[in-house]
């Protein structure tokens, strides 16, 4: 049986999902898209062979609606969808900080809602997507969401109460690594390396470290200790990181991101 999926508000993440599921074997004929600008919708049609539709048409015809609009635009989108969305339609919300209860309140009683926080590595099929069920979503609904987001990386189910923490850690997480690479590149230049060589050294170190973390099964402390010889270069660098409170700064930064996600959810942000 054909299962139609509509991506509403198709920006970068929405387009990454489209391209990912098509690479995974989904037929473009089973995918619908909506976009704020007509030229953007036509661009998606030309690039992927998917059908651009209006938001109400998507609500009427698709089996799963994936909402990828910004948090501040979610209320208006739901008000537009509400008159056209049957109670059994699966709604997947990808807006940061928006709880499933907010979505449920705008739609028909009993509408299944799944909340997903993904991240920008979806663009290279290395996303981490964190998935939570609303009050009417079943295991089958979660599996349908996983089938879409699994096409662009890994998925992890968590209780919705943990979504704000996951947003701080994973949704925003790539930015922290880019920030660190930027700082290390500047350090390489300070130490006398050309920018391009410093960048290549750091990026490969990051890739190698990430693969070892993923594949070795070792605790990060053990992996760090393997690089840290007595009275060597690494321990001197780590001493300076500790002296400058880098660990404490990371803890504070993640708490700030979590608190911002909570503020978005409460409407106070």
C-alpha positions in Angstrom: 0.0 0.0 0.0 1.3 3.5 -0.9 2.2 5.7 2.0 2.4 9.4 1.2 4.7 11.7 3.2 4.5 15.5 3.1 7.3 17.8 4.2 5.8 21.2 5.2 8.0 24.3 5.1 10.8 22.6 3.2 14.1 24.4 4.1 17.5 22.9 4.4 16.5 20.1 6.9 13.3 19.4 5.0 15.3 19.1 1.8 17.9 16.8 3.5 15.0 14.5 4.5 13.6 14.5 1.0 17.0 13.6 -0.6 17.7 11.0 2.0 14.5 9.1 1.7 14.8 9.2 -2.1 18.3 7.7 -1.9 16.9 5.1 0.5 14.5 4.0 -2.3 11.3 6.0 -1.7 9.4 7.0 -4.9 9.2 10.7 -5.5 5.6 10.2 -6.4 4.9 9.3 -2.8 6.5 12.6 -1.5 4.8 16.0 -1.3 6.3 19.3 -0.3 5.1 22.7 0.7 7.2 25.9 0.7 6.5 29.5 1.5 7.7 30.7 -2.0 6.4 29.3 -5.3 9.9 29.5 -6.8 11.3 27.3 -4.0 8.5 24.7 -4.5 9.3 24.6 -8.2 13.0 24.2 -7.5 12.2 21.2 -5.3 10.0 19.7 -8.1 12.8 20.1 -10.7 15.5 18.7 -8.4 13.7 15.7 -6.9 10.6 15.1 -9.0 8.3 15.6 -5.9 4.9 17.3 -6.1 4.6 20.8 -4.6 1.2 21.3 -2.9 -0.5 23.7 -0.5 -0.5 23.1 3.2 -4.3 22.2 3.3 -3.8 19.8 0.3 -1.0 18.1 2.1 -3.1 17.7 5.2 -5.9 16.1 3.2 -3.9 13.7 1.1 -0.7 12.7 2.9 -0.5 9.9 5.5 2.3 11.6 7.4 2.9 15.3 7.8 6.4 16.4 8.8 6.4 20.0 10.0 9.8 21.6 9.6 8.9 25.2 10.1 10.6 27.5 12.7 9.1 27.4 16.2 7.6 30.9 15.9 5.7 29.8 12.8 4.3 26.6 14.2 1.0 28.1 15.7 0.0 29.7 12.4 0.8 26.5 10.4 -1.3 24.4 12.8 -4.2 26.8 12.6 -4.0 26.5 8.8 -3.9 22.7 8.9 -6.5 22.1 11.6 -9.7 22.3 9.4 -8.2 19.8 6.9 -6.4 17.3 9.1 -8.2 14.0 9.9 -7.7 12.8 13.5 -5.8 9.7 12.4 -3.1 11.7 10.4 0.4 11.3 11.8 2.0 14.6 12.6 5.8 14.7 13.0 7.0 18.0 14.6 10.6 19.0 14.0 10.4 22.5 15.6 12.8 23.1 18.5 11.2 23.5 21.9 7.6 22.8 20.7 6.0 20.1 22.9 3.6 17.5 21.4 0.9 18.9 23.7 1.0 22.2 21.8 0.5 20.5 18.5 -2.2 18.3 19.9 -4.2 21.3 21.2 -4.4 22.8 17.8 -5.6 19.6 16.0 -8.5 17.1 16.3 -8.8 15.1 19.5 -6.7 11.9 19.2 -4.3 13.1 16.6 -1.0 11.2 16.9 2.0 13.5 17.2 5.7 12.5 17.3 8.3 15.1 18.2 11.7 14.9 16.6 14.9 16.9 17.1 17.4 16.3 14.4 20.6 18.2 13.5 22.3 19.6 10.4 24.5 16.6 9.6 21.3 15.3 8.1 22.7 17.1 5.0 25.4 14.4 4.8 23.4 11.5 6.1 25.1 11.6 9.6 22.2 13.2 11.6 21.2 12.2 15.1 17.5 12.4 15.4 15.8 12.1 18.8 12.2 10.9 18.7 9.5 11.1 21.4 5.8 10.1 21.3 2.9 12.4 22.1 -0.1 11.2 24.2 -1.8 9.5 21.2 1.2 8.2 19.3 1.8 4.4 19.2 4.9 2.3 18.6 3.8 2.1 14.9 3.8 5.9 14.7 7.3 6.1 16.1 8.5 3.4 13.6 7.1 5.5 10.8 9.0 8.6 12.0 12.1 6.5 12.3 11.8 5.2 8.8 12.0 8.8 7.5 14.7 10.2 9.8 16.7 7.0 9.7 17.3 7.7 6.0 19.6 10.6 7.0 21.4 9.2 10.0 20.7 7.5 13.4 17.6 7.8 15.5 17.1 7.5 19.3 13.8 7.2 21.2 13.6 9.2 24.5 10.8 10.3 26.8 9.6 13.8 25.8 10.8 15.1 29.2 14.4 14.6 27.9 13.9 16.5 24.6 15.1 19.8 25.9 18.3 18.2 27.1 18.7 16.3 23.8 18.2 19.6 21.9 21.0 21.2 23.9 23.4 18.3 23.5 22.6 17.0 20.0 20.4 19.5 18.1 22.9 22.3 18.9 25.9 20.0 19.2 27.4 20.4 15.8 27.9 24.1 16.4 30.0 23.4 19.4 32.4 21.3 17.4 32.6 23.9 14.6 33.4 26.5 17.3 36.1 24.3 18.7 37.6 23.7 15.2 37.5 27.4 14.5 39.4 28.1 17.7 42.0 25.4 17.1 42.5 26.6 13.6 43.3 30.1 14.9 45.7 28.4 17.4 47.4 26.6 14.5 48.0 29.9 12.8 49.3 31.4 16.0 51.8 28.5 16.2 53.0 29.2 12.6 50.9 27.0 10.4 49.1 28.2 7.2 45.4 28.3 7.7 44.6 25.5 5.1 47.1 23.1 6.7 45.9 23.9 10.2 42.3 23.3 9.1 43.2 19.9 7.4 45.1 18.7 10.5 42.2 19.6 12.9 39.4 18.2 10.7 41.1 14.9 10.3 41.9 14.7 14.0 38.2 15.3 14.7 37.1 12.6 12.2 39.6 10.1 13.6 38.6 10.8 17.2 34.9 10.5 16.4 35.3 7.2 14.6 37.4 5.8 17.5 34.7 7.0 20.0 32.0 5.3 17.9 33.8 2.1 17.0 36.2 1.3 19.8 33.7 0.9 22.7 36.2 2.6 24.9 35.2 5.4 27.4 36.4 8.8 26.3 38.5 9.1 29.4 40.4 6.0 28.4 40.9 7.2 24.8 42.2 10.5 26.1 44.6 8.8 28.5 46.0 6.8 25.6 47.1 10.1 24.1 48.3 11.7 27.4 51.9 10.6 28.3 53.5 11.7 31.6 55.0 15.2 31.4 54.2 15.3 27.7 52.6 17.9 25.4 49.0 16.7 25.8 48.9 16.9 29.6 50.3 20.4 29.5 47.6 21.4 27.1 44.9 19.8 29.2 46.2 21.5 32.3 45.6 24.9 30.5 42.1 23.8 29.5 41.3 23.0 33.1 42.9 26.3 34.3 40.7 28.2 32.0 37.5 26.4 33.0 36.7 24.9 29.7 34.8 21.9 31.2 32.8 24.3 33.4 32.1 26.5 30.5 30.7 23.6 28.5 28.4 22.6 31.3 27.1 26.1 31.6 26.7 26.4 27.8 24.6 23.2 27.6 22.4 24.3 30.5 21.8 27.7 28.7 20.8 25.8 25.5 18.5 23.6 27.5 16.9 26.6 29.2 16.4 28.3 25.9 14.6 25.2 24.6 12.3 25.3 27.7 11.6 29.0 27.1 10.6 28.3 23.5 8.2 25.5 24.8 6.6 27.8 27.3 6.2 30.7 24.9 8.4 33.0 27.0 11.3 33.1 24.6 
